[in-house]
Amino acid sequence: MPRPRIKDTVKVLLENHPILREDANYLISHIWRHQARELNISASEDIFRAMCDKSIWNAESIRRSRRKVIEENPHLKPTERTAEQNIVLEQIMRQNRGEI
């Protein structure tokens, strides 16, 4: 059975689990936990191996899909306060990585 598209999965999760709208990391961990269960992965080493062989979705792909779904479906936006906090956190992370 083929894997569903990331964007389709993200949209369904954002529609059905409002808490996942608030933080991309919640969404990513939720997806990875589900995919790990499907692949019978329990040890962190196995999860890292699955990331390397692309058995589970890339975090950045999930983030991009989340942004696209929210752009196309404004009713799935996080609350304004959360959005402001996420912008600040993203800027701090980019500074720590030396991107800005």
N, C-alpha and C positions, 0 to 999 in steps of 0.2 A: 504494500500500500504506500503510495507516494506521500511524502511529508507535505502538510499544508504550507502555504506561503506564510512568511513571517508576518507580513502586513495583515493578512486575514486573521491570524491567530491573535495578534496584538489588538485588533479592533474588537474582537469578541471578548477578550479579557477586559479591556477598558469599559466595554458596555456592561458586563456582568459583575465586575468587581471594582466599584468606585475607588477603593483605597489604592488600587494600582495606578490610578490617574495621578496621584499625588507625588510619586517619585519613580523615576526611571529605574532606580536600583531595586525597588520592590518588584517592579514588573520583570526585570531581568532574573532576579532570584526565583521568582515564581515560575517562570518559563523553564529555567535550568533545572529546578527541582522536579518539575513534571517530566521533562525530557530524560533526566537521570533515572527516574522511576521506570519510564518506558523501556530504557536500555538496561535495566537491572544494575545500575551503577550506584555504589554506596560509598566507596572510599574516595577521598579527595584526589588521590593520585590517578584514579580511573577517570575522574571528571576532567582533570587537566589533559589526560590522554585523549579523551573525547573531544575536547576543545581543539587540540592540535590536529586531529584527523577529521575535524569538521562534522562530527556526529551530532553536536549540539550547536545551536546558533551563536554567532559572534555577538558580543555585547553591543558593539557599535551598530551592527545591523538592526538589533532590536531597538536601540535608541532612535536611529533614523526612521524606522518604521513607525515608532510611537509618535514622532514629530509629524510625519506625513498623515497619519490617521487623525491626529488632533487638528491639523490644518484643514483636512477634508470634512471633519465632523466636530465643529466648534463646541457642541454640547458635551464633548468628552474632555474638555480642558480641565486642568487642575484648578483649584481655587486660586484666587488672585494672590493671596498671602503665600501660598505654597509656590506659585510661579515666581514671585519675587525672591523667595529664599533660594530656589533652584538656580536662578540667574547669578546670585551672589556666590553660591557654592561652586557653580561651574567656572566662574571667573577665578576663584581661589585655586581650583584644581588646575586650570590652565596656567596660572602664574607658577604654581609648584612644578609643573612640567616644563616650564621655561618657554611656553608658547607665546606669552605676552610679557 
